[in-house]
């Protein structure tokens, strides 16, 4: 699979010791306000939130406007491009040296970035991974998961790691993070893990992964084949 090259990512003047949270959103975005608030309030680290409107309801602009903060940047794409491309757009638009991703229906847990950051010894090699808690539509806990197969929101990395691993494969509409972390694990990246919970992942019928499995999307099969090929 071709992996998108993004040289523009490296030409930014960086805001050091800061965090960029990239939030792609599609559809109604009914949990978006909760997600953005969790990113803004979860830690003391200087945080910029980049919301990428990827085929989302334009009324969400007004909702985000009620946050009354200059830390939120909203980018509206003219047409849906898929989660991988939306995440790449967010990376390119951000200026922080640390990056996390947050799906528009999930929430960061308090202090989670500081916990992840404490694991990293070498920003150019280390990727930090925490555990996630599955919650239902109302936010009621369902199950705490290990971090063997982390969700994208449970990971912290430096911007420089995207230079080493590459950005997300924009040919994929689903499974882009599974593909990216598979590539990372085959490179010189060191994965640092904590037993602390860092993310609440909401389980509901509108999850893109659930919809993709239901529709029989071939992307997961493509990702699995690429992973097996790398590990031969």
C-alpha positions in Angstrom: 0.0 0.0 0.0 1.2 3.5 -0.8 1.8 5.7 2.3 1.2 9.4 1.9 4.3 11.5 2.2 3.8 14.7 4.1 6.9 16.9 3.9 4.8 19.9 4.9 4.5 18.4 8.4 8.2 19.1 9.2 8.2 22.7 8.1 6.3 24.1 11.0 7.6 26.4 13.7 7.0 24.2 16.7 5.5 25.2 20.0 7.7 23.2 22.4 6.5 21.3 25.4 2.9 21.4 24.1 0.3 19.0 22.9 -1.7 18.9 19.7 -4.9 16.9 19.9 -6.3 16.0 16.4 -10.0 15.3 16.3 -11.6 14.3 13.0 -15.4 14.4 13.0 -18.0 13.2 10.6 -21.8 13.2 10.7 -23.8 14.7 13.5 -20.9 14.7 16.0 -23.2 14.4 19.0 -20.4 13.7 21.4 -18.0 16.2 20.0 -18.4 18.9 22.6 -17.6 16.3 25.4 -14.6 15.1 23.5 -13.1 18.5 22.9 -13.7 19.5 26.5 -11.9 16.4 27.8 -8.9 17.4 25.6 -8.9 20.9 26.9 -9.3 20.1 30.6 -7.5 16.7 31.0 -4.0 18.0 31.7 -1.8 21.0 32.6 0.2 20.7 29.4 -0.4 23.5 26.9 -2.9 22.0 24.5 -4.1 23.0 21.0 -7.1 21.1 19.7 -7.5 20.8 15.9 -11.0 19.7 14.9 -11.1 18.5 11.3 -14.6 18.6 9.9 -14.6 15.6 7.6 -18.2 15.6 6.2 -19.5 16.8 9.6 -22.7 18.7 10.3 -21.8 22.4 9.8 -23.9 23.4 12.8 -21.1 22.0 14.9 -19.2 25.2 14.2 -21.7 27.1 16.4 -21.4 24.5 19.1 -17.6 24.7 19.2 -17.9 28.5 19.2 -19.5 28.3 22.7 -16.3 27.0 24.1 -14.9 30.6 24.0 -11.3 29.5 23.7 -8.5 30.3 21.3 -7.0 26.8 21.8 -9.5 25.2 19.3 -8.8 25.4 15.6 -11.6 24.2 13.2 -10.7 23.1 9.7 -13.6 22.4 7.3 -12.8 20.1 4.4 -14.8 20.7 1.2 -15.8 17.0 1.0 -15.2 13.8 3.1 -11.7 12.4 2.7 -11.6 9.6 5.2 -10.1 9.4 8.7 -6.5 8.9 7.5 -6.4 12.0 5.4 -8.3 14.0 8.0 -5.7 13.0 10.6 -2.9 14.0 8.3 -4.5 17.4 7.7 -4.7 17.9 11.5 -1.0 17.0 11.9 -0.1 19.5 9.2 -2.2 22.3 10.8 -0.8 21.8 14.3 2.3 23.3 15.8 2.9 21.3 19.0 5.8 18.9 19.4 3.6 16.2 21.0 0.6 14.7 19.3 -2.4 12.7 20.4 -5.5 11.7 18.4 -9.0 11.7 19.8 -12.1 10.3 18.0 -15.0 12.6 18.2 -17.0 10.3 20.5 -14.2 9.4 23.0 -12.7 11.2 26.0 -9.3 11.6 27.5 -9.0 10.8 31.2 -7.6 13.4 33.6 -3.8 13.5 33.7 -3.4 11.0 30.9 -0.9 12.9 28.7 1.4 13.6 31.6 1.3 9.9 32.5 2.2 8.9 28.9 4.8 11.6 28.6 6.6 10.4 31.8 7.3 7.1 29.9 9.2 8.7 27.0 13.0 8.9 27.3 13.8 9.6 23.6 11.2 11.6 21.7 12.6 10.4 18.4 12.3 6.7 19.2 9.7 6.3 21.9 5.9 5.9 21.6 3.8 5.8 24.8 0.7 3.6 25.1 -1.9 3.5 27.8 -5.0 1.4 28.5 -8.5 2.3 27.6 -11.9 1.8 29.2 -14.9 0.9 27.0 -18.1 2.9 27.9 -21.6 2.8 26.5 -23.5 5.7 24.9 -24.2 7.2 28.3 -20.6 7.0 29.5 -21.2 4.0 31.8 -18.1 1.8 32.1 -18.3 -1.6 30.3 -14.8 -3.0 30.4 -11.2 -2.0 31.0 -8.9 -3.2 28.3 -5.2 -4.0 28.2 -2.9 -2.2 25.8 -1.9 -5.0 23.5 -4.0 -3.6 20.7 -4.3 0.1 21.7 -6.9 2.5 20.4 -5.5 5.6 18.6 -6.6 7.8 21.5 -4.5 5.9 24.0 -1.2 6.7 22.3 1.2 9.7 22.6 4.1 10.3 20.2 6.3 13.2 19.1 5.9 14.9 15.7 9.2 13.5 14.8 7.9 9.9 14.8 5.8 10.6 11.8 9.1 11.4 10.0 10.4 8.0 11.0 7.3 6.0 10.3 5.4 8.1 7.8 1.9 9.5 8.1 -1.4 7.6 7.8 -2.1 5.8 4.6 -4.8 7.8 2.8 -5.8 4.9 0.6 -7.4 3.4 3.7 -10.8 4.5 4.8 -10.7 2.2 7.8 -7.9 0.6 9.8 -5.4 3.4 9.2 -4.1 3.4 12.8 -3.8 -0.4 12.8 -1.7 -0.1 9.7 0.4 2.8 11.2 1.2 1.1 14.4 2.1 -2.1 12.6 4.6 0.0 10.6 5.9 1.6 13.7 6.5 -1.7 15.4 8.5 -2.9 12.5 10.8 0.2 12.6 13.1 1.3 15.3 10.3 2.6 17.5 10.3 1.6 21.2 6.9 1.1 22.6 6.5 2.2 26.3 3.4 1.0 28.0 1.6 2.0 31.2 -1.1 0.2 33.2 -2.9 3.5 33.7 -6.2 4.2 32.0 -5.8 7.1 29.6 -8.9 7.0 27.4 -12.6 6.3 27.5 -13.7 4.8 24.2 -17.4 5.0 23.6 -19.1 2.0 22.0 -22.3 2.7 20.0 -23.9 1.8 16.7 -22.4 4.7 14.8 -18.8 3.7 15.5 -16.9 3.8 12.2 -15.3 0.5 13.0 -18.6 -1.1 13.7 -20.1 0.3 10.5 -17.1 -0.9 8.5 -17.3 -4.4 9.7 -21.1 -4.4 9.0 -20.6 -3.2 5.5 -17.8 -5.7 4.8 -15.1 -3.0 4.0 -12.0 -4.6 2.4 -9.6 -2.2 4.2 -9.2 -4.4 7.3 -8.2 -7.3 5.1 -5.7 -5.1 3.2 -4.2 -4.0 6.5 -3.9 -7.6 7.7 -2.2 -8.7 4.5 0.3 -5.8 4.7 1.0 -6.6 8.4 1.7 -10.3 7.6 4.0 -9.3 4.7 6.0 -7.0 6.9 6.5 -9.8 9.5 7.6 -12.5 7.1 
